[in-house]
Amino acid sequence: MPISVVVLPGKVLAIRREDQSVWERRAPFCPTNVNRLSYINAGASVQEDISEANVIFGVKQVPIDLLIPNKTYCFFSHTIKAQEANMPMLDAILAKNIRLIDYEKLMDRSGNRVVAFGKYAGVAGMINILHGLGLRLLALGHHTPFMHIGPAHNYRNSSMARQAIRDAGYEVSLGMMPKSLGPLTFVFTGSGNVSQGSQEIFQELPHEYVPPEMLRKVAEHGSPNKIYGCEVRRRHHLVRKNGGGYDHQEYEEHPERYISTFAQKIAPYTSVLVNCIYWAVDSPKLLTIPDAKHLLLPTHTPWLPTSVGAPALPHRMLAICDISADPGGSIEFMNECTTIDTPFCLYDADRNKDTKSFKGPGVLVCSIDNMPTQLPRESTDFFGDLLFPYADDILASDASRPLEDHKFSPVVQGVLITFWPWSAFTMYRTTEEGSTLSSHTAEASLPAPEFSDNALRYKFSWNPRGVLLNTISAAKYLSRGQLGVFIPNEVHISGFAETIKALQLFGLVDPNPHPSLHPEGPQITWLLGLMDSSIFYENLRTRLSERIGERGALAVESLGLLGDELVVKCGSPLDTISHYLGKRLTLGEIQERGVVLPFAPVVYKSLLSRLRSDGIIAREVSRPLN
Ligand SMILES: N[C@@H](CCCCN[C@@H](CCC(=O)O)C(=O)O)C(=O)O
């Protein structure tokens, strides 16, 4: 239920009822925190209407229509990596003049997060994967002590889960694991809160830690009466692409210069991978789709005693608990997070597909992205105590007043500053009401071409649908009091118009459903399949060049639309091409000018007016490019 707490006269804090999932039973503060907050004896009132609150606290994303304008909100928005699903919510936050304090960005001077549920993600994740391991081994023909461990949410608290794990561990130490399985190894990537939480649970089992270089040895010759653990840090598997070992400073600044050797050096000797790293868009992947193919090939372990009733394992890697939970991220083949309702899937590398089953070929994956809510009370107490020291500071926020009127502590100020680059980019790309707009100045409303390296001259930080849609609708602007209309096709940025024209020519910017693009329809490739599956590549290429010129044809080719990649069909040509370009031309983290940002007037006008009230005036200088 939502509660409002009066903290000071005129200062009301609200805690919203979580609605992101039925499982979400956490809160940002626990009752003890609220008692301490209500220090002027005002008490907390439980009420549906929280609109009188200045600051609204929550845990997970807020539905767009429930976002109350002009408030300060604190919650996990999951927008920092421009996560596609949450971009409409971010747009609404900007449009509604909301000041967002994202817990993920509350950091100390060294860049470490100060409030996080991470430890409980680790705790719950480890319990879940032990439960899943029991079920997977059963499907492979083995009853093991892990069968008696339930999913994390089946326990009243983590102590009860620990007890069940200790009991299972006792049986392991008594030699009750089937000998045909050989020794089991658990690899933990990362050393932060998540990793520590999961290792605390692991340590309830009879265990021995080994360094990464000993993994192979214990995987082959270790004892089946204990479980081997190994914590793998970046320095153990990251190497420079151009030669050389891991350099922390350089990696922080240039993760793209590194590759991971995890798949070759660590994964072949890993039975259960507990992935606890923080993954950023530019970071190297730990396991790619081709790596999985290799790792899930049958292994030959003739030294293990097997029989019809006690078969050998198909391969070493049995399960992955991807607590890091970035679809397509560090574990490339994890393309959709699992949920508390359906916690596991079995990824079959041969078919590059996963099934909701424990039986059959593959590796079991658990990638729930809200695991701490499986232990809601404990994780709320833990989180509330971390957040409490910042509550007063956050409560001082008045979203209708400029930032410099506030005296935030460095931790809170740091979060708010993260909004500046966004505003600046938007300012760079937008044409404000009242400015003069000729066909030349209009070019300034597009991203700077010098920051683009593809045929569209755009890179996308999320779904590019809006950008493409704008190319078939005219933009309106005010010029010296007169309403003008600007046709995007007439923009003369080199390459952009040709490419857009080509996309339009092939009907790829059409927002209406197309039968060939029905998600359940037959598989097709891009233009070759979409236009005429019988035409040869060379002929299509020539025809294309004749119709749209060589530059246009080159552009279409460079976007991969003439290749034989299968189309992920999203119903309409526009949605399908948007999905494709969003993936292909992704910018990654927003770092430079020239990226695509929310550019509807409702979004940027509120930003511009906020900037104006902060004394920053947008000024546009435009010059013709040719
Ligand atoms: N890595 C992914 C998914 C993160 C999901 C984390 N969920 C946690 C958030 C809590 C925390 O970070 O402290 C949750 O518990 O819901 C991404 O970045 O989008």
The ligand as an SDF file (V2000), in Angstrom:
LIG
                    3D

 19 18  0  0  0  0  0  0  0  0999 V2000
   21.8510   -5.4980  -15.3830 N   0  0  0  0  0  0  0  0  0  0  0  0
   20.5380   -5.2040  -15.8210 C   0  0  0  0  0  0  0  0  0  0  0  0
   19.4690   -5.6920  -14.9100 C   0  0  0  0  0  0  0  0  0  0  0  0
   19.5950   -5.1060  -13.5750 C   0  0  0  0  0  0  0  0  0  0  0  0
   18.4620   -5.5500  -12.7120 C   0  0  0  0  0  0  0  0  0  0  0  0
   18.7960   -5.2350  -11.3250 C   0  0  0  0  0  0  0  0  0  0  0  0
   17.6810   -5.3810  -10.5110 N   0  0  0  0  0  0  0  0  0  0  0  0
   17.8770   -5.1340   -9.1750 C   0  0  0  0  0  0  0  0  0  0  0  0
   18.2220   -3.7010   -8.8900 C   0  0  0  0  0  0  0  0  0  0  0  0
   18.7050   -3.5330   -7.5070 C   0  0  0  0  0  0  0  0  0  0  0  0
   20.0770   -2.9600   -7.4020 C   0  0  0  0  0  0  0  0  0  0  0  0
   20.7230   -2.7240   -8.4370 O   0  0  0  0  0  0  0  0  0  0  0  0
   20.5000   -2.7230   -6.2770 O   0  0  0  0  0  0  0  0  0  0  0  0
   16.6390   -5.5220   -8.3850 C   0  0  0  0  0  0  0  0  0  0  0  0
   16.8640   -6.0170   -7.3210 O   0  0  0  0  0  0  0  0  0  0  0  0
   15.5330   -5.3100   -8.8300 O   0  0  0  0  0  0  0  0  0  0  0  0
   20.4160   -3.7250  -16.0840 C   0  0  0  0  0  0  0  0  0  0  0  0
   21.3360   -2.9880  -15.7240 O   0  0  0  0  0  0  0  0  0  0  0  0
   19.4260   -3.3210  -16.6810 O   0  0  0  0  0  0  0  0  0  0  0  0
  1  2  1  0
  2  3  1  0
  2 17  1  0
  3  4  1  0
  4  5  1  0
  5  6  1  0
  6  7  1  0
  7  8  1  0
  8  9  1  0
  8 14  1  0
  9 10  1  0
 10 11  1  0
 11 12  2  0
 11 13  1  0
 14 15  2  0
 14 16  1  0
 17 18  2  0
 17 19  1  0
M  END
$$$$
